[in-house]
Amino acid sequence: MDTVHTTAALLPDPAELRVFLRALAVLDQAICRDPRFSRYSFSTTWDPGRRRP
């Protein structure tokens, strides 16, 4: 059975993951025009203290 450490090691670096997740949110919004049914979203203004460039 995999551990959280094994799984985390398979993830891309944070900058690459951020790009992927932004693209996922954009595609979700494009496919599902009603925001109530969207699964993913991305806000550049959310928690600016934790977001790194």
All heavy atoms as atom14 arrays in JSON, in Angstrom:
{
  "sequence": "MDTVHTTAALLPDPAELRVFLRALAVLDQAICRDPRFSRYSFSTTWDPGRRRP",
  "atom14_mask": [
    [1, 1, 1, 1, 1, 1, 1, 1, 0, 0, 0, 0, 0, 0],
    [1, 1, 1, 1, 1, 1, 1, 1, 0, 0, 0, 0, 0, 0],
    [1, 1, 1, 1, 1, 1, 1, 0, 0, 0, 0, 0, 0, 0],
    [1, 1, 1, 1, 1, 1, 1, 0, 0, 0, 0, 0, 0, 0],
    [1, 1, 1, 1, 1, 1, 1, 1, 1, 1, 0, 0, 0, 0],
    [1, 1, 1, 1, 1, 1, 1, 0, 0, 0, 0, 0, 0, 0],
    [1, 1, 1, 1, 1, 1, 1, 0, 0, 0, 0, 0, 0, 0],
    [1, 1, 1, 1, 1, 0, 0, 0, 0, 0, 0, 0, 0, 0],
    [1, 1, 1, 1, 1, 0, 0, 0, 0, 0, 0, 0, 0, 0],
    [1, 1, 1, 1, 1, 1, 1, 1, 0, 0, 0, 0, 0, 0],
    [1, 1, 1, 1, 1, 1, 1, 1, 0, 0, 0, 0, 0, 0],
    [1, 1, 1, 1, 1, 1, 1, 0, 0, 0, 0, 0, 0, 0],
    [1, 1, 1, 1, 1, 1, 1, 1, 0, 0, 0, 0, 0, 0],
    [1, 1, 1, 1, 1, 1, 1, 0, 0, 0, 0, 0, 0, 0],
    [1, 1, 1, 1, 1, 0, 0, 0, 0, 0, 0, 0, 0, 0],
    [1, 1, 1, 1, 1, 1, 1, 1, 1, 0, 0, 0, 0, 0],
    [1, 1, 1, 1, 1, 1, 1, 1, 0, 0, 0, 0, 0, 0],
    [1, 1, 1, 1, 1, 1, 1, 1, 1, 1, 1, 0, 0, 0],
    [1, 1, 1, 1, 1, 1, 1, 0, 0, 0, 0, 0, 0, 0],
    [1, 1, 1, 1, 1, 1, 1, 1, 1, 1, 1, 0, 0, 0],
    [1, 1, 1, 1, 1, 1, 1, 1, 0, 0, 0, 0, 0, 0],
    [1, 1, 1, 1, 1, 1, 1, 1, 1, 1, 1, 0, 0, 0],
    [1, 1, 1, 1, 1, 0, 0, 0, 0, 0, 0, 0, 0, 0],
    [1, 1, 1, 1, 1, 1, 1, 1, 0, 0, 0, 0, 0, 0],
    [1, 1, 1, 1, 1, 0, 0, 0, 0, 0, 0, 0, 0, 0],
    [1, 1, 1, 1, 1, 1, 1, 0, 0, 0, 0, 0, 0, 0],
    [1, 1, 1, 1, 1, 1, 1, 1, 0, 0, 0, 0, 0, 0],
    [1, 1, 1, 1, 1, 1, 1, 1, 0, 0, 0, 0, 0, 0],
    [1, 1, 1, 1, 1, 1, 1, 1, 1, 0, 0, 0, 0, 0],
    [1, 1, 1, 1, 1, 0, 0, 0, 0, 0, 0, 0, 0, 0],
    [1, 1, 1, 1, 1, 1, 1, 1, 0, 0, 0, 0, 0, 0],
    [1, 1, 1, 1, 1, 1, 0, 0, 0, 0, 0, 0, 0, 0],
    [1, 1, 1, 1, 1, 1, 1, 1, 1, 1, 1, 0, 0, 0],
    [1, 1, 1, 1, 1, 1, 1, 1, 0, 0, 0, 0, 0, 0],
    [1, 1, 1, 1, 1, 1, 1, 0, 0, 0, 0, 0, 0, 0],
    [1, 1, 1, 1, 1, 1, 1, 1, 1, 1, 1, 0, 0, 0],
    [1, 1, 1, 1, 1, 1, 1, 1, 1, 1, 1, 0, 0, 0],
    [1, 1, 1, 1, 1, 1, 0, 0, 0, 0, 0, 0, 0, 0],
    [1, 1, 1, 1, 1, 1, 1, 1, 1, 1, 1, 0, 0, 0],
    [1, 1, 1, 1, 1, 1, 1, 1, 1, 1, 1, 1, 0, 0],
    [1, 1, 1, 1, 1, 1, 0, 0, 0, 0, 0, 0, 0, 0],
    [1, 1, 1, 1, 1, 1, 1, 1, 1, 1, 1, 0, 0, 0],
    [1, 1, 1, 1, 1, 1, 0, 0, 0, 0, 0, 0, 0, 0],
    [1, 1, 1, 1, 1, 1, 1, 0, 0, 0, 0, 0, 0, 0],
    [1, 1, 1, 1, 1, 1, 1, 0, 0, 0, 0, 0, 0, 0],
    [1, 1, 1, 1, 1, 1, 1, 1, 1, 1, 1, 1, 1, 1],
    [1, 1, 1, 1, 1, 1, 1, 1, 0, 0, 0, 0, 0, 0],
    [1, 1, 1, 1, 1, 1, 1, 0, 0, 0, 0, 0, 0, 0],
    [1, 1, 1, 1, 0, 0, 0, 0, 0, 0, 0, 0, 0, 0],
    [1, 1, 1, 1, 1, 1, 1, 1, 1, 1, 1, 0, 0, 0],
    [1, 1, 1, 1, 1, 1, 1, 1, 1, 1, 1, 0, 0, 0],
    [1, 1, 1, 1, 1, 1, 1, 1, 1, 1, 1, 0, 0, 0],
    [1, 1, 1, 1, 1, 1, 1, 0, 0, 0, 0, 0, 0, 0]
  ],
  "atom14_positions": [
    [[0.84, -1.18, 0.0], [0.0, 0.0, 0.0], [0.89, 1.25, 0.0], [1.87, 1.32, 0.73], [-0.91, -0.01, 1.23], [-1.87, 1.16, 1.25], [-3.01, 1.14, 2.65], [-4.17, -0.06, 2.08], [0.0, 0.0, 0.0], [0.0, 0.0, 0.0], [0.0, 0.0, 0.0], [0.0, 0.0, 0.0], [0.0, 0.0, 0.0], [0.0, 0.0, 0.0]],
    [[0.54, 2.21, -0.84], [1.32, 3.44, -0.92], [1.07, 4.33, 0.3], [-0.02, 4.36, 0.86], [0.95, 4.23, -2.18], [1.46, 3.54, -3.43], [2.47, 2.83, -3.34], [0.86, 3.74, -4.49], [0.0, 0.0, 0.0], [0.0, 0.0, 0.0], [0.0, 0.0, 0.0], [0.0, 0.0, 0.0], [0.0, 0.0, 0.0], [0.0, 0.0, 0.0]],
    [[2.08, 5.07, 0.65], [1.94, 6.04, 1.72], [1.75, 7.42, 1.11], [1.92, 7.61, -0.1], [3.19, 6.08, 2.61], [4.29, 6.57, 1.83], [3.51, 4.69, 3.17], [0.0, 0.0, 0.0], [0.0, 0.0, 0.0], [0.0, 0.0, 0.0], [0.0, 0.0, 0.0], [0.0, 0.0, 0.0], [0.0, 0.0, 0.0], [0.0, 0.0, 0.0]],
    [[1.41, 8.37, 1.92], [1.24, 9.74, 1.45], [2.57, 10.27, 0.88], [2.59, 11.04, -0.07], [0.68, 10.66, 2.56], [1.69, 10.85, 3.68], [0.25, 11.98, 1.99], [0.0, 0.0, 0.0], [0.0, 0.0, 0.0], [0.0, 0.0, 0.0], [0.0, 0.0, 0.0], [0.0, 0.0, 0.0], [0.0, 0.0, 0.0], [0.0, 0.0, 0.0]],
    [[3.67, 9.83, 1.44], [4.98, 10.28, 0.96], [5.28, 9.74, -0.43], [5.83, 10.44, -1.27], [6.07, 9.87, 1.95], [5.87, 10.44, 3.31], [6.04, 11.77, 3.6], [5.47, 9.85, 4.47], [5.76, 11.99, 4.87], [5.41, 10.83, 5.42], [0.0, 0.0, 0.0], [0.0, 0.0, 0.0], [0.0, 0.0, 0.0], [0.0, 0.0, 0.0]],
    [[4.9, 8.5, -0.68], [5.08, 7.91, -1.99], [4.23, 8.63, -3.03], [4.69, 8.95, -4.12], [4.71, 6.42, -1.97], [5.44, 5.77, -0.94], [5.0, 5.75, -3.29], [0.0, 0.0, 0.0], [0.0, 0.0, 0.0], [0.0, 0.0, 0.0], [0.0, 0.0, 0.0], [0.0, 0.0, 0.0], [0.0, 0.0, 0.0], [0.0, 0.0, 0.0]],
    [[2.99, 8.91, -2.66], [2.08, 9.6, -3.57], [2.54, 11.03, -3.83], [2.53, 11.5, -4.97], [0.65, 9.61, -2.99], [0.26, 8.26, -2.74], [-0.32, 10.26, -3.93], [0.0, 0.0, 0.0], [0.0, 0.0, 0.0], [0.0, 0.0, 0.0], [0.0, 0.0, 0.0], [0.0, 0.0, 0.0], [0.0, 0.0, 0.0], [0.0, 0.0, 0.0]],
    [[2.97, 11.74, -2.8], [3.45, 13.11, -2.95], [4.67, 13.18, -3.86], [4.84, 14.14, -4.62], [3.76, 13.72, -1.6], [0.0, 0.0, 0.0], [0.0, 0.0, 0.0], [0.0, 0.0, 0.0], [0.0, 0.0, 0.0], [0.0, 0.0, 0.0], [0.0, 0.0, 0.0], [0.0, 0.0, 0.0], [0.0, 0.0, 0.0], [0.0, 0.0, 0.0]],
    [[5.51, 12.17, -3.8], [6.7, 12.15, -4.65], [6.35, 12.03, -6.13], [7.14, 12.43, -6.99], [7.61, 10.99, -4.23], [0.0, 0.0, 0.0], [0.0, 0.0, 0.0], [0.0, 0.0, 0.0], [0.0, 0.0, 0.0], [0.0, 0.0, 0.0], [0.0, 0.0, 0.0], [0.0, 0.0, 0.0], [0.0, 0.0, 0.0], [0.0, 0.0, 0.0]],
    [[5.16, 11.54, -6.44], [4.73, 11.4, -7.84], [4.16, 12.69, -8.42], [4.01, 12.8, -9.64], [3.67, 10.29, -7.94], [4.13, 8.9, -7.53], [2.94, 7.95, -7.52], [5.22, 8.4, -8.46], [0.0, 0.0, 0.0], [0.0, 0.0, 0.0], [0.0, 0.0, 0.0], [0.0, 0.0, 0.0], [0.0, 0.0, 0.0], [0.0, 0.0, 0.0]],
    [[3.82, 13.64, -7.57], [3.25, 14.9, -8.03], [4.33, 15.76, -8.69], [5.5, 15.71, -8.3], [2.64, 15.68, -6.86], [1.41, 15.07, -6.23], [1.04, 15.85, -4.97], [0.26, 15.06, -7.2], [0.0, 0.0, 0.0], [0.0, 0.0, 0.0], [0.0, 0.0, 0.0], [0.0, 0.0, 0.0], [0.0, 0.0, 0.0], [0.0, 0.0, 0.0]],
    [[3.93, 16.6, -9.67], [4.9, 17.53, -10.25], [5.24, 18.62, -9.24], [4.57, 18.76, -8.21], [4.16, 18.1, -11.46], [2.72, 17.85, -11.21], [2.63, 16.67, -10.3], [0.0, 0.0, 0.0], [0.0, 0.0, 0.0], [0.0, 0.0, 0.0], [0.0, 0.0, 0.0], [0.0, 0.0, 0.0], [0.0, 0.0, 0.0], [0.0, 0.0, 0.0]],
    [[6.25, 19.41, -9.56], [6.62, 20.49, -8.64], [5.45, 21.49, -8.54], [4.59, 21.53, -9.43], [7.91, 21.17, -9.1], [7.73, 21.92, -10.4], [7.77, 21.29, -11.47], [7.54, 23.16, -10.33], [0.0, 0.0, 0.0], [0.0, 0.0, 0.0], [0.0, 0.0, 0.0], [0.0, 0.0, 0.0], [0.0, 0.0, 0.0], [0.0, 0.0, 0.0]],
    [[5.39, 22.28, -7.48], [4.24, 23.16, -7.25], [3.91, 24.12, -8.39], [2.74, 24.33, -8.71], [4.61, 23.93, -5.98], [5.52, 23.0, -5.26], [6.29, 22.29, -6.34], [0.0, 0.0, 0.0], [0.0, 0.0, 0.0], [0.0, 0.0, 0.0], [0.0, 0.0, 0.0], [0.0, 0.0, 0.0], [0.0, 0.0, 0.0], [0.0, 0.0, 0.0]],
    [[4.92, 24.69, -9.04], [4.67, 25.63, -10.15], [3.99, 24.92, -11.32], [3.04, 25.43, -11.91], [5.97, 26.28, -10.59], [0.0, 0.0, 0.0], [0.0, 0.0, 0.0], [0.0, 0.0, 0.0], [0.0, 0.0, 0.0], [0.0, 0.0, 0.0], [0.0, 0.0, 0.0], [0.0, 0.0, 0.0], [0.0, 0.0, 0.0], [0.0, 0.0, 0.0]],
    [[4.46, 23.73, -11.64], [3.87, 22.95, -12.73], [2.45, 22.5, -12.37], [1.54, 22.54, -13.2], [4.75, 21.75, -13.04], [4.32, 20.96, -14.24], [5.25, 19.79, -14.53], [6.34, 19.72, -13.95], [4.85, 18.94, -15.33], [0.0, 0.0, 0.0], [0.0, 0.0, 0.0], [0.0, 0.0, 0.0], [0.0, 0.0, 0.0], [0.0, 0.0, 0.0]],
    [[2.26, 22.09, -11.14], [0.94, 21.68, -10.68], [-0.05, 22.85, -10.72], [-1.2, 22.69, -11.12], [1.04, 21.11, -9.26], [-0.22, 20.51, -8.68], [-0.74, 19.37, -9.56], [0.03, 20.03, -7.26], [0.0, 0.0, 0.0], [0.0, 0.0, 0.0], [0.0, 0.0, 0.0], [0.0, 0.0, 0.0], [0.0, 0.0, 0.0], [0.0, 0.0, 0.0]],
    [[0.41, 24.05, -10.34], [-0.45, 25.24, -10.37], [-0.91, 25.53, -11.8], [-2.09, 25.83, -12.03], [0.31, 26.44, -9.81], [-0.54, 27.68, -9.67], [0.23, 28.85, -9.07], [0.74, 28.52, -7.76], [2.04, 28.42, -7.45], [2.96, 28.65, -8.36], [2.42, 28.12, -6.24], [0.0, 0.0, 0.0], [0.0, 0.0, 0.0], [0.0, 0.0, 0.0]],
    [[-0.02, 25.42, -12.78], [-0.38, 25.64, -14.18], [-1.43, 24.62, -14.62], [-2.42, 24.97, -15.27], [0.87, 25.57, -15.09], [0.5, 25.52, -16.55], [1.79, 26.74, -14.81], [0.0, 0.0, 0.0], [0.0, 0.0, 0.0], [0.0, 0.0, 0.0], [0.0, 0.0, 0.0], [0.0, 0.0, 0.0], [0.0, 0.0, 0.0], [0.0, 0.0, 0.0]],
    [[-1.22, 23.37, -14.27], [-2.17, 22.31, -14.62], [-3.54, 22.57, -14.01], [-4.57, 22.45, -14.67], [-1.63, 20.95, -14.16], [-2.61, 19.83, -14.33], [-2.87, 19.29, -15.57], [-3.29, 19.33, -13.23], [-3.79, 18.25, -15.72], [-4.21, 18.31, -13.37], [-4.46, 17.77, -14.63], [0.0, 0.0, 0.0], [0.0, 0.0, 0.0], [0.0, 0.0, 0.0]],
    [[-3.58, 22.93, -12.73], [-4.85, 23.14, -12.04], [-5.58, 24.38, -12.55], [-6.81, 24.39, -12.62], [-4.63, 23.21, -10.53], [-4.16, 21.89, -9.92], [-3.84, 22.07, -8.45], [-5.17, 20.8, -10.12], [0.0, 0.0, 0.0], [0.0, 0.0, 0.0], [0.0, 0.0, 0.0], [0.0, 0.0, 0.0], [0.0, 0.0, 0.0], [0.0, 0.0, 0.0]],
    [[-4.84, 25.42, -12.93], [-5.48, 26.58, -13.55], [-6.14, 26.18, -14.87], [-7.28, 26.58, -15.15], [-4.46, 27.68, -13.83], [-4.11, 28.51, -12.66], [-3.21, 29.64, -13.08], [-2.66, 30.31, -11.93], [-1.91, 31.37, -11.99], [-1.57, 31.89, -13.15], [-1.46, 31.94, -10.89], [0.0, 0.0, 0.0], [0.0, 0.0, 0.0], [0.0, 0.0, 0.0]],
    [[-5.43, 25.4, -15.66], [-5.99, 24.95, -16.95], [-7.23, 24.09, -16.72], [-8.22, 24.2, -17.45], [-4.93, 24.17, -17.73], [0.0, 0.0, 0.0], [0.0, 0.0, 0.0], [0.0, 0.0, 0.0], [0.0, 0.0, 0.0], [0.0, 0.0, 0.0], [0.0, 0.0, 0.0], [0.0, 0.0, 0.0], [0.0, 0.0, 0.0], [0.0, 0.0, 0.0]],
    [[-7.2, 23.24, -15.72], [-8.34, 22.4, -15.39], [-9.55, 23.27, -15.02], [-10.67, 23.02, -15.46], [-7.99, 21.46, -14.24], [-9.07, 20.47, -13.81], [-9.43, 19.53, -14.95], [-8.59, 19.69, -12.6], [0.0, 0.0, 0.0], [0.0, 0.0, 0.0], [0.0, 0.0, 0.0], [0.0, 0.0, 0.0], [0.0, 0.0, 0.0], [0.0, 0.0, 0.0]],
    [[-9.33, 24.32, -14.23], [-10.42, 25.21, -13.84], [-10.98, 25.96, -15.05], [-12.2, 26.12, -15.17], [-9.93, 26.2, -12.79], [0.0, 0.0, 0.0], [0.0, 0.0, 0.0], [0.0, 0.0, 0.0], [0.0, 0.0, 0.0], [0.0, 0.0, 0.0], [0.0, 0.0, 0.0], [0.0, 0.0, 0.0], [0.0, 0.0, 0.0], [0.0, 0.0, 0.0]],
    [[-10.12, 26.41, -15.95], [-10.58, 27.12, -17.16], [-11.41, 26.19, -18.03], [-12.48, 26.57, -18.52], [-9.39, 27.69, -17.95], [-9.81, 28.18, -19.32], [-8.74, 28.83, -17.16], [0.0, 0.0, 0.0], [0.0, 0.0, 0.0], [0.0, 0.0, 0.0], [0.0, 0.0, 0.0], [0.0, 0.0, 0.0], [0.0, 0.0, 0.0], [0.0, 0.0, 0.0]],
    [[-10.94, 24.97, -18.24], [-11.7, 24.01, -19.04], [-13.04, 23.68, -18.39], [-14.05, 23.58, -19.08], [-10.88, 22.73, -19.24], [-9.72, 22.84, -20.2], [-8.88, 21.57, -20.15], [-10.19, 23.13, -21.6], [0.0, 0.0, 0.0], [0.0, 0.0, 0.0], [0.0, 0.0, 0.0], [0.0, 0.0, 0.0], [0.0, 0.0, 0.0], [0.0, 0.0, 0.0]],
    [[-13.06, 23.54, -17.1], [-14.3, 23.25, -16.39], [-15.3, 24.38, -16.58], [-16.48, 24.14, -16.83], [-14.02, 23.02, -14.91], [-15.23, 22.52, -14.16], [-15.92, 21.62, -14.67], [-15.47, 23.01, -13.04], [0.0, 0.0, 0.0], [0.0, 0.0, 0.0], [0.0, 0.0, 0.0], [0.0, 0.0, 0.0], [0.0, 0.0, 0.0], [0.0, 0.0, 0.0]],
    [[-14.84, 25.61, -16.49], [-15.73, 26.75, -16.68], [-16.22, 26.84, -18.13], [-17.36, 27.23, -18.37], [-15.03, 28.05, -16.3], [-14.75, 28.18, -14.82], [-16.02, 28.29, -14.0], [-16.92, 29.04, -14.35], [-16.09, 27.54, -12.93], [0.0, 0.0, 0.0], [0.0, 0.0, 0.0], [0.0, 0.0, 0.0], [0.0, 0.0, 0.0], [0.0, 0.0, 0.0]],
    [[-15.37, 26.49, -19.08], [-15.76, 26.56, -20.49], [-16.79, 25.48, -20.83], [-17.72, 25.71, -21.61], [-14.53, 26.4, -21.38], [0.0, 0.0, 0.0], [0.0, 0.0, 0.0], [0.0, 0.0, 0.0], [0.0, 0.0, 0.0], [0.0, 0.0, 0.0], [0.0, 0.0, 0.0], [0.0, 0.0, 0.0], [0.0, 0.0, 0.0], [0.0, 0.0, 0.0]],
    [[-16.63, 24.3, -20.25], [-17.54, 23.2, -20.54], [-18.86, 23.36, -19.79], [-19.93, 23.12, -20.33], [-16.87, 21.85, -20.17], [-15.71, 21.59, -21.12], [-17.87, 20.71, -20.2], [-14.82, 20.45, -20.7], [0.0, 0.0, 0.0], [0.0, 0.0, 0.0], [0.0, 0.0, 0.0], [0.0, 0.0, 0.0], [0.0, 0.0, 0.0], [0.0, 0.0, 0.0]],
    [[-18.78, 23.77, -18.55], [-19.96, 23.88, -17.7], [-20.24, 25.36, -17.45], [-19.69, 25.96, -16.55], [-19.7, 23.15, -16.38], [-21.14, 23.06, -15.34], [0.0, 0.0, 0.0], [0.0, 0.0, 0.0], [0.0, 0.0, 0.0], [0.0, 0.0, 0.0], [0.0, 0.0, 0.0], [0.0, 0.0, 0.0], [0.0, 0.0, 0.0], [0.0, 0.0, 0.0]],
    [[-21.07, 25.95, -18.27], [-21.29, 27.39, -18.22], [-22.01, 27.88, -16.95], [-21.9, 29.02, -16.58], [-22.06, 27.83, -19.45], [-21.3, 27.47, -20.72], [-21.51, 28.52, -21.76], [-20.84, 28.12, -22.98], [-19.7, 28.64, -23.36], [-19.11, 29.55, -22.64], [-19.14, 28.25, -24.48], [0.0, 0.0, 0.0], [0.0, 0.0, 0.0], [0.0, 0.0, 0.0]],
    [[-22.75, 27.01, -16.3], [-23.44, 27.39, -15.07], [-22.5, 27.13, -13.88], [-22.17, 25.98, -13.61], [-24.73, 26.59, -14.9], [-25.6, 27.09, -13.77], [-25.07, 27.79, -12.87], [-26.8, 26.79, -13.78], [0.0, 0.0, 0.0], [0.0, 0.0, 0.0], [0.0, 0.0, 0.0], [0.0, 0.0, 0.0], [0.0, 0.0, 0.0], [0.0, 0.0, 0.0]],
    [[-22.04, 28.17, -13.18], [-21.07, 27.99, -12.09], [-21.54, 27.06, -10.97], [-20.73, 26.49, -10.26], [-20.85, 29.39, -11.55], [-21.57, 30.32, -12.43], [-22.42, 29.54, -13.37], [0.0, 0.0, 0.0], [0.0, 0.0, 0.0], [0.0, 0.0, 0.0], [0.0, 0.0, 0.0], [0.0, 0.0, 0.0], [0.0, 0.0, 0.0], [0.0, 0.0, 0.0]],
    [[-22.84, 26.88, -10.83], [-23.34, 25.99, -9.79], [-22.93, 24.55, -10.04], [-22.88, 23.75, -9.1], [-24.87, 26.06, -9.71], [-25.39, 27.4, -9.23], [-26.88, 27.41, -9.23], [-27.35, 27.21, -10.61], [-28.59, 26.89, -10.94], [-29.5, 26.72, -10.0], [-28.94, 26.75, -12.2], [0.0, 0.0, 0.0], [0.0, 0.0, 0.0], [0.0, 0.0, 0.0]],
    [[-22.66, 24.2, -11.28], [-22.33, 22.83, -11.61], [-20.84, 22.61, -11.88], [-20.43, 21.5, -12.18], [-23.15, 22.37, -12.82], [-24.64, 22.48, -12.56], [-25.41, 23.38, -13.26], [-25.25, 21.68, -11.6], [-26.77, 23.49, -13.02], [-26.61, 21.79, -11.35], [-27.37, 22.7, -12.07], [0.0, 0.0, 0.0], [0.0, 0.0, 0.0], [0.0, 0.0, 0.0]],
    [[-20.05, 23.64, -11.78], [-18.61, 23.51, -11.99], [-17.98, 22.83, -10.78], [-18.37, 23.04, -9.65], [-17.97, 24.88, -12.17], [-18.41, 25.46, -13.36], [0.0, 0.0, 0.0], [0.0, 0.0, 0.0], [0.0, 0.0, 0.0], [0.0, 0.0, 0.0], [0.0, 0.0, 0.0], [0.0, 0.0, 0.0], [0.0, 0.0, 0.0], [0.0, 0.0, 0.0]],
    [[-16.99, 22.02, -11.06], [-16.29, 21.33, -9.97], [-15.05, 22.08, -9.54], [-14.62, 21.99, -8.41], [-15.88, 19.93, -10.41], [-17.04, 19.0, -10.57], [-16.51, 17.62, -10.89], [-17.59, 16.66, -10.79], [-17.7, 15.8, -9.81], [-16.8, 15.76, -8.85], [-18.71, 14.97, -9.76], [0.0, 0.0, 0.0], [0.0, 0.0, 0.0], [0.0, 0.0, 0.0]],
    [[-14.42, 22.81, -10.46], [-13.14, 23.45, -10.17], [-13.23, 24.94, -10.41], [-13.95, 25.39, -11.3], [-12.03, 22.86, -11.06], [-11.94, 21.37, -10.95], [-12.5, 20.55, -11.92], [-11.3, 20.79, -9.87], [-12.43, 19.17, -11.8], [-11.22, 19.41, -9.75], [-11.79, 18.61, -10.71], [-11.72, 17.26, -10.6], [0.0, 0.0, 0.0], [0.0, 0.0, 0.0]],
    [[-12.48, 25.69, -9.64], [-12.39, 27.14, -9.85], [-11.01, 27.58, -9.41], [-10.31, 26.88, -8.68], [-13.47, 27.87, -9.07], [-13.27, 27.72, -7.69], [0.0, 0.0, 0.0], [0.0, 0.0, 0.0], [0.0, 0.0, 0.0], [0.0, 0.0, 0.0], [0.0, 0.0, 0.0], [0.0, 0.0, 0.0], [0.0, 0.0, 0.0], [0.0, 0.0, 0.0]],
    [[-10.63, 28.75, -9.87], [-9.34, 29.3, -9.5], [-9.51, 30.8, -9.35], [-10.08, 31.46, -10.2], [-8.29, 29.02, -10.59], [-6.92, 29.54, -10.2], [-6.09, 28.77, -9.41], [-6.5, 30.77, -10.61], [-4.85, 29.24, -9.04], [-5.26, 31.25, -10.24], [-4.43, 30.48, -9.46], [0.0, 0.0, 0.0], [0.0, 0.0, 0.0], [0.0, 0.0, 0.0]],
    [[-9.05, 31.32, -8.25], [-9.13, 32.75, -8.0], [-7.73, 33.27, -7.7], [-7.07, 32.8, -6.77], [-10.05, 33.05, -6.82], [-10.01, 34.41, -6.5], [0.0, 0.0, 0.0], [0.0, 0.0, 0.0], [0.0, 0.0, 0.0], [0.0, 0.0, 0.0], [0.0, 0.0, 0.0], [0.0, 0.0, 0.0], [0.0, 0.0, 0.0], [0.0, 0.0, 0.0]],
    [[-7.28, 34.25, -8.47], [-5.95, 34.82, -8.24], [-5.93, 35.68, -6.99], [-4.85, 35.99, -6.48], [-5.49, 35.66, -9.44], [-6.45, 36.69, -9.66], [-5.35, 34.8, -10.68], [0.0, 0.0, 0.0], [0.0, 0.0, 0.0], [0.0, 0.0, 0.0], [0.0, 0.0, 0.0], [0.0, 0.0, 0.0], [0.0, 0.0, 0.0], [0.0, 0.0, 0.0]],
    [[-7.08, 36.07, -6.49], [-7.13, 36.93, -5.3], [-7.34, 36.14, -4.02], [-7.33, 36.7, -2.94], [-8.26, 37.97, -5.43], [-9.5, 37.3, -5.57], [-8.01, 38.87, -6.62], [0.0, 0.0, 0.0], [0.0, 0.0, 0.0], [0.0, 0.0, 0.0], [0.0, 0.0, 0.0], [0.0, 0.0, 0.0], [0.0, 0.0, 0.0], [0.0, 0.0, 0.0]],
    [[-7.52, 34.83, -4.12], [-7.77, 34.02, -2.94], [-6.49, 33.87, -2.14], [-5.45, 33.45, -2.65], [-8.28, 32.65, -3.32], [-8.58, 31.79, -2.14], [-9.65, 31.87, -1.31], [-7.77, 30.73, -1.62], [-9.57, 30.94, -0.32], [-8.42, 30.22, -0.48], [-6.56, 30.19, -1.99], [-7.9, 29.19, 0.28], [-6.05, 29.15, -1.25], [-6.72, 28.65, -0.13]],
    [[-6.53, 34.2, -0.87], [-5.46, 34.01, 0.08], [-4.09, 34.42, -0.46], [-3.19, 33.59, -0.6], [-5.44, 32.57, 0.53], [-4.74, 32.4, 1.89], [-4.37, 33.42, 2.49], [-4.6, 31.25, 2.31], [0.0, 0.0, 0.0], [0.0, 0.0, 0.0], [0.0, 0.0, 0.0], [0.0, 0.0, 0.0], [0.0, 0.0, 0.0], [0.0, 0.0, 0.0]],
    [[-3.92, 35.71, -0.79], [-2.67, 36.14, -1.4], [-1.43, 35.91, -0.52], [-0.33, 35.82, -1.02], [-2.89, 37.62, -1.67], [-3.99, 38.02, -0.75], [-4.83, 36.8, -0.54], [0.0, 0.0, 0.0], [0.0, 0.0, 0.0], [0.0, 0.0, 0.0], [0.0, 0.0, 0.0], [0.0, 0.0, 0.0], [0.0, 0.0, 0.0], [0.0, 0.0, 0.0]],
    [[-1.6, 35.77, 0.77], [-0.46, 35.52, 1.65], [0.14, 34.14, 1.45], [1.31, 33.92, 1.76], [0.0, 0.0, 0.0], [0.0, 0.0, 0.0], [0.0, 0.0, 0.0], [0.0, 0.0, 0.0], [0.0, 0.0, 0.0], [0.0, 0.0, 0.0], [0.0, 0.0, 0.0], [0.0, 0.0, 0.0], [0.0, 0.0, 0.0], [0.0, 0.0, 0.0]],
    [[-0.62, 33.21, 0.93], [-0.12, 31.85, 0.73], [0.28, 31.56, -0.7], [0.99, 30.62, -0.97], [-1.19, 30.85, 1.16], [-1.51, 31.01, 2.63], [-2.47, 29.99, 3.05], [-1.69, 28.8, 3.39], [-2.21, 27.67, 3.79], [-3.51, 27.55, 3.88], [-1.46, 26.65, 4.09], [0.0, 0.0, 0.0], [0.0, 0.0, 0.0], [0.0, 0.0, 0.0]],
    [[-0.18, 32.39, -1.62], [0.12, 32.17, -3.04], [1.51, 32.73, -3.35], [1.82, 33.87, -3.02], [-0.93, 32.88, -3.9], [-0.72, 32.66, -5.36], [-1.9, 33.28, -6.12], [-1.59, 33.31, -7.52], [-1.09, 34.37, -8.14], [-0.9, 35.48, -7.5], [-0.82, 34.32, -9.43], [0.0, 0.0, 0.0], [0.0, 0.0, 0.0], [0.0, 0.0, 0.0]],
    [[2.32, 31.93, -3.98], [3.67, 32.38, -4.32], [3.78, 32.5, -5.84], [3.23, 31.68, -6.56], [4.7, 31.38, -3.82], [4.72, 31.35, -2.32], [5.89, 30.5, -1.84], [5.97, 30.61, -0.42], [5.93, 29.59, 0.4], [5.82, 28.38, -0.07], [6.02, 29.75, 1.69], [0.0, 0.0, 0.0], [0.0, 0.0, 0.0], [0.0, 0.0, 0.0]],
    [[4.5, 33.51, -6.31], [4.64, 33.68, -7.78], [5.42, 32.57, -8.43], [6.15, 31.85, -7.86], [5.38, 35.0, -7.92], [5.9, 35.36, -6.57], [5.17, 34.52, -5.56], [0.0, 0.0, 0.0], [0.0, 0.0, 0.0], [0.0, 0.0, 0.0], [0.0, 0.0, 0.0], [0.0, 0.0, 0.0], [0.0, 0.0, 0.0], [0.0, 0.0, 0.0]]
  ]
}
